[in-house]
Amino acid sequence: MSAEADTRHESGQAPGLSEDTAAAPQGNPALLGLITFLPAGITLGLWFVGYLPTGTLGAGMVPLSGFCAGLFLMISAIWAARLGASPVAAIFGVFSAFWLSFAVLLIAITSNWWGLNGDATGQVRATYLLSFLIVFVLMTLITLRLPLLFTVGFVLVDVTFALAFIGVAASAAGLFPIAGITTFLFCAVFAYILADGMGQDLGAKALPLGNPIVH
């Protein structure tokens, strides 16, 4: 018996089957992550532009941010990690962390948890936004080897967080509608990337995503 056959036998692989044949289908975790990200992103943009009243923010955002985006982005991150796609897992993981923690923060603010009221609320929100802004900028810089459209989407996320942070920290409410526009823009970019991935899995040709900035 050859060494290859011994290896297959010891690993429990059926004789006569190649590794590719025996392997389970892998799938594409990005499709799940992107399509469940969009409803929460669109709702966030609608809130920024004033369509969703602040008084109903908790009821409007918590289900989408926590149970739609946060939960399924976590599943996508775990799925990607199991496939060995660590960068994809890290990207989906940090977005999952944002949406889940955002849901908890909204519940805390609207339910007066942990003494969050008055000036303390603004300071907490500003700190929260600044922390994620720094992480998202870092993510943008270290993923410049991805196709250009990914970088465009991440830069728009950075701009949105920067506008939201300044709006909260400086009480500049006029920046929120602009943040809403940039939110819709990055949702459009990620929807295009989703269409590309979904189309390729269904047999269509790849859509142009642009060349990476760093090769």
N, C-alpha and C positions, 0 to 999 in steps of 0.2 A: 504494500500500500504506500502511495506517495505521501510526502509531507503535507501537500495541499489537502489530500483526502483525509489525513489524520487531523488536520486543523479543522476541517469541516465537521468531522465526526465528533471531536472534542467540544466544538461550539454548539453542537446540536443541530447543525444544518443538514438537511436531507441529502443523501448521496445523489449526484447527478444534477443538482441545482446550482447554478452560479450564484454568487453573492448578490448580484443585481436582482435575480429572480426571487431569491429568498427574502430579500429585504422588504419591509412593509412600505407602502406608499408614503412619501414624505409630505407632500402638499406645500402650500405657500402660506405661512402665517401672516405675511404682510397684508393679504387680502382681508382677513378677518380684522386685523388691527386697524387698517385704514377705513374700512366701511363702518366700523363701530365708533371710530373717532369723529366722523363727520357730523352726526346729529348733535353731539355735545358742542363741537366747535361752532356750528351754525347757531345754536341757541345762545352761546356766549356772545357771538357777534350781534345777535338781535337784542341782547340785553345792553350791550355797549351803545347801540344806536338809539336806545330808548323804547324799543318795541315791547320788551318785557319789563314791566314796572319793577322797581327795586323792592317794593313791598311784597311781591310774590316771587322774589328771586329764589328763595329756598325751595319752594314747591316746584318751581320751573326748572331749576338747575340740578338739584340733588339727585333725582332719579337718573338723569342723563349723564351727569359727570361721574357719579359713583357706580351705578349699576349697568350703564351702557359702555361708556368709554373706559372708565377705570377698571372694571372687572374684565372686560373682554380684551383690553390691551394687556392686562396681566396674563391672561391665557395665551395671547399671541407671543408675549415675551418668553413664557415657559416653553411654548412650542418651539420657538426659534432656538432657544438654548439647547433643547433636546436634539435639535438638528445640527448643533455645533455652530450656528450662526450667531456668534457672540455679539458683534456690533449691532445686528438687528435686534437681538434680545435687549441690549442696553438701551437702544433708542426707544423701543416700545415700553421698556421698564420705567424709564424716567417720565414718559408721558402718562403711564398708568399711575405712577406715584403722584404726579401733579393732580390728575383728575380725582383720585381717591381722597387725597388730602384736601383738595378744594371742596369736595362734598362735606367732609368733616368740619372744615372751617365755616362753611355756610351754615351748617346746622348749629355750630357753636355760637355764631354771631346772632342768628335769628332766634335762638332758644336761650340766650343769655347764659351759656355755659362758661365756666372758668372765669367768671367776672368780666367777660368781654362786653364793655359798654363805654359809651362816650369816647373820649380821646384815645383810650386804650385800643379800641377797635381799629382806628385809623393807623396806629403805630404797628399793630400786629399785621394788618393787611399789607402795609408798606414793606415790612420786614419779609413777609412771606413772598411777595412779588419780587423783591430784590434778590432773594436767595435763588428763586427759580430762574430769574433773568440771567444771573451769573452762570448757572449750570447750562442753560440753553445756549448762551453765547459760546461757552466752552465746547458744547456738543457741535455747534456749527463749525467751529475752527478745526476740530479733530476729525470731522467727516468730509473734508474738502475733496477727498478722493472719490466720493460718490458722484454720480451724474449731476450736472449743473442744476437741474430742476429741484433736486433734493435740497441743495444749498439755498436756492431761492426761497423754498418753503420755510426752511429753518430761519433764514434772515427775517422773513416776515413775522415768524413767531417771536423772534428777538425784539423786533420793532414794536409789536403788540404789547409785550411785557414791559418794555421801556416806557411806552406811552401810559400804560395802566399804572405803573409804579409812580411816574411823575404826577399823574392825575390824582393819585391817592396822597402821596407825600406832600404835594404842593397845593392840594385842594383845587386843582385845575380841571374842573368837570368838562371843560370844552375839549379836552383831549380824548375823552371816551368815545365820541362818535368816530374820530379818526382811527382809534383802536378797533372799532367795529369794522371799519372798511378793511384794515389790514388783516383782521380775522377772516373776513369773507375771502380775501385774496389768498391766504394760505390754505383755506379750505378748498378753494378752486384748484390750487396747485396739487394738493394731496388727492383730490378727486381725479385729476388727470393721471397721476401716477397709479391710482387704483384702476382706472380704465385700461391703462397699459398692461398692468399685471393680470387683470381679469381677462383681457383680450388674448394675451399670449397663452394663458392656460386653456382657453377655448379654441386655440388654433389660429388666431389672427397674427398679423405681423406686429413687431414691436413698434411702439410709437417713439418718436425722437424725444430724448430726455436731456440732450446737451452733453458736451464733453466736461469731464471733471476739471476743476480749477487746478488741482494738484495731481500730477501723474505719478 
